[in-house]
């Protein structure tokens, strides 16, 4: 397997978090979820979870998954978002560095084979998860706009996605 494919190709790609098949994850013995926040759960400029996102977290809890929000954003942003959801979180995670992903896995008391990373960015979420030996699911960004640092990542990401499509590794289409 080529290095690009190994590091940047997610195990799954879905339109949004609501299309994730929890039954399939359970069959893979995945018991923990590490999810990004900005443009994965809500737009990067939205302060609070939507009712639909709150319901998603309720479903995760009812199914017995452990969950940690791992975000590169600051403490104020991440803490405020997670407050009403009653979930663990890690802020200023420095993804794609694996330290925060390993920390979240340890806090959940799980092995890396039992954890999925969900995120909207190939350069941070997928790359960090794949490098750490975690299962990865990439979602289409909630919003078409991004913060400045993310815009640079998106340029690189589009080139890699285009390469994967040409090679036939992926068949999905962005919305």
C-alpha positions as CSV (number, residue, x, y, z in Angstrom):
1,X,0.0,0.0,0.0
2,X,1.4,3.4,-0.9
3,X,2.3,5.8,1.8
4,X,-0.3,8.4,0.8
5,X,-3.0,5.7,0.9
6,X,-1.9,4.4,4.3
7,X,-1.7,7.8,5.9
8,X,-4.5,9.8,4.3
9,X,-7.2,7.4,3.2
10,X,-10.0,7.0,5.8
11,X,-11.5,3.6,6.5
12,X,-14.9,5.2,5.7
13,X,-16.3,8.4,4.3
14,X,-19.9,9.6,5.0
15,X,-21.9,12.7,4.3
16,X,-22.2,13.6,8.0
17,X,-22.1,12.1,11.5
18,X,-25.7,11.0,11.2
19,X,-24.9,8.5,8.5
20,X,-22.4,6.6,10.7
21,X,-23.5,3.0,11.1
22,X,-23.1,2.2,14.9
23,X,-24.1,-1.4,14.3
24,X,-21.2,-1.8,11.9
25,X,-18.8,-0.2,14.4
26,X,-20.0,-2.6,17.1
27,X,-19.3,-5.5,14.7
28,X,-15.7,-4.2,14.4
29,X,-15.5,-4.2,18.2
30,X,-15.2,-0.4,18.3
31,X,-16.3,0.8,21.7
32,X,-14.8,4.3,21.7
33,X,-15.4,7.4,19.6
34,X,-13.0,10.3,19.3
35,X,-14.7,13.1,17.4
36,X,-13.5,16.4,16.1
37,X,-15.7,19.4,16.8
38,X,-15.4,22.2,14.3
39,X,-17.0,21.4,10.9
40,X,-17.5,17.8,12.0
41,X,-20.3,18.2,14.6
42,X,-21.3,21.8,13.9
43,X,-20.0,24.7,11.8
44,X,-16.7,26.1,13.1
45,X,-18.5,29.3,13.9
46,X,-21.4,27.7,15.8
47,X,-21.2,27.9,19.5
48,X,-23.6,25.2,20.6
49,X,-24.7,21.7,19.6
50,X,-27.8,21.5,17.5
51,X,-30.7,19.4,18.8
52,X,-29.8,16.8,16.1
53,X,-26.2,16.7,17.4
54,X,-27.5,16.4,21.0
55,X,-29.6,13.4,19.8
56,X,-26.5,11.8,18.2
57,X,-24.6,12.0,21.5
58,X,-27.6,10.5,23.3
59,X,-27.6,7.6,20.8
60,X,-23.9,7.1,21.4
61,X,-24.4,7.0,25.1
62,X,-27.4,4.6,24.8
63,X,-25.3,2.2,22.7
64,X,-22.6,2.2,25.3
65,X,-19.9,3.9,23.4
66,X,-17.3,6.0,25.3
67,X,-16.7,9.4,23.6
68,X,-14.2,12.1,23.7
69,X,-14.2,15.4,21.7
70,X,-10.7,16.1,20.6
71,X,-10.3,19.6,19.1
72,X,-7.4,21.8,18.0
73,X,-9.5,24.8,19.2
74,X,-9.1,26.6,22.5
75,X,-10.5,25.6,25.9
76,X,-13.2,28.2,26.1
77,X,-14.7,27.0,22.8
78,X,-14.5,23.2,23.4
79,X,-15.5,23.4,27.1
80,X,-18.6,25.5,26.3
81,X,-19.7,23.2,23.5
82,X,-19.2,20.0,25.6
83,X,-20.7,21.3,28.8
84,X,-24.3,20.2,28.2
85,X,-23.3,17.0,26.5
86,X,-21.6,15.5,29.5
87,X,-18.6,14.2,27.5
88,X,-14.9,14.3,28.0
89,X,-12.9,16.6,25.8
90,X,-9.3,17.6,24.9
91,X,-8.6,21.1,23.6
92,X,-5.5,22.5,21.8
93,X,-5.0,18.9,20.7
94,X,-2.4,19.7,18.1
95,X,-3.7,17.1,15.6
96,X,-2.3,15.4,13.6
97,X,0.2,14.8,16.4
98,X,-0.9,11.6,18.1
99,X,-0.4,12.6,21.7
100,X,-4.0,13.8,22.2
101,X,-5.5,10.8,20.4
102,X,-3.5,8.4,22.6
103,X,-4.5,10.3,25.7
104,X,-8.2,10.1,24.8
105,X,-7.8,6.3,24.1
106,X,-6.2,5.8,27.5
107,X,-8.8,7.9,29.3
108,X,-11.5,5.7,27.7
109,X,-9.7,2.6,28.9
110,X,-9.6,1.1,25.4
111,X,-7.1,-0.4,23.0
112,X,-6.4,1.5,19.8
113,X,-8.2,-1.2,17.8
114,X,-11.4,-0.3,19.7
115,X,-11.4,3.4,18.8
116,X,-12.6,5.4,15.8
117,X,-11.6,8.9,15.0
118,X,-14.3,11.0,13.2
119,X,-13.5,14.2,11.6
120,X,-13.8,16.5,8.5
121,X,-10.1,17.0,7.8
122,X,-7.8,14.6,6.1
123,X,-4.7,16.5,7.1
124,X,-5.5,16.5,10.9
125,X,-8.2,13.9,11.8
126,X,-7.6,11.1,9.3
127,X,-3.8,11.5,9.1
128,X,-3.5,11.6,13.0
129,X,-5.9,8.7,13.4
130,X,-4.2,6.5,10.7
131,X,-0.8,7.3,12.1
132,X,-2.0,6.2,15.6
133,X,-3.5,2.9,14.3
134,X,-7.1,4.0,14.9
135,X,-10.1,3.4,12.6
136,X,-11.0,6.6,10.8
137,X,-14.2,8.0,9.4
138,X,-14.1,11.2,7.4
139,X,-17.2,13.4,7.1
140,X,-18.0,16.1,4.6
141,X,-17.4,19.5,6.4
142,X,-20.6,20.9,7.9
143,X,-19.8,24.3,6.4
144,X,-18.0,25.3,3.2
145,X,-16.1,28.0,5.0
146,X,-13.1,27.5,7.3
147,X,-10.8,29.3,9.5
148,X,-7.5,30.5,7.9
149,X,-5.3,27.6,9.0
150,X,-7.8,25.0,7.7
151,X,-8.0,26.7,4.3
152,X,-4.4,25.7,3.6
153,X,-5.1,22.1,4.7
154,X,-8.1,22.0,2.4
155,X,-5.9,22.8,-0.7
156,X,-3.6,19.9,0.1
157,X,-6.6,17.7,0.9
158,X,-8.3,18.4,-2.4
159,X,-5.2,17.3,-4.3
160,X,-4.9,14.0,-2.3
161,X,-8.7,13.3,-2.8
162,X,-8.3,13.9,-6.5
163,X,-5.4,11.5,-6.6
164,X,-7.4,8.8,-4.7
165,X,-10.3,9.3,-7.1
166,X,-8.1,8.9,-10.2
167,X,-6.6,5.7,-8.7
168,X,-10.0,4.3,-7.9
169,X,-9.5,4.1,-4.1
170,X,-12.5,6.2,-3.4
171,X,-15.9,6.6,-5.2
172,X,-17.6,9.2,-2.9
173,X,-18.6,12.6,-4.1
174,X,-18.5,15.8,-2.0
175,X,-21.8,17.6,-1.6
